[in-house]
Amino acid sequence: MPSLNVSFTEAELEGVRAAAAAEGKSLKQYLHDLGVREMQRRQFVSGATVWADRLREEFDEAFPDEVPPAERDGAAAA
């Protein structure tokens, strides 16, 4: 399985060790989970953005008072 070495300052490493201990994880497991969690967060945000963009026009029609003023009447800047 691939691995990598990551450099930290003493202060950074102290903070990361404290965060790992607070979650009851080893430093290795904590850093692994942190990277995976960030990847999953980015995938979620990307999917949520696509979903919101797909429904934006329908929402704006249903709730015209919720449309930001700059975007009303097609006045949105591209």
JOGIQUI-V781595 format. One record per helix or strand of 2 or more residues. SS is the DSSP state (A for helix, B for strand). FROM is the first residue (numbers start at 1). LEN is the number of residues. If there is no record, write none. Layout:
<<SS FROM LEN> <SS FROM LEN>>
This chain:
<<A 10 13> <A 27 36> <A 64 3> <A 69 6>>
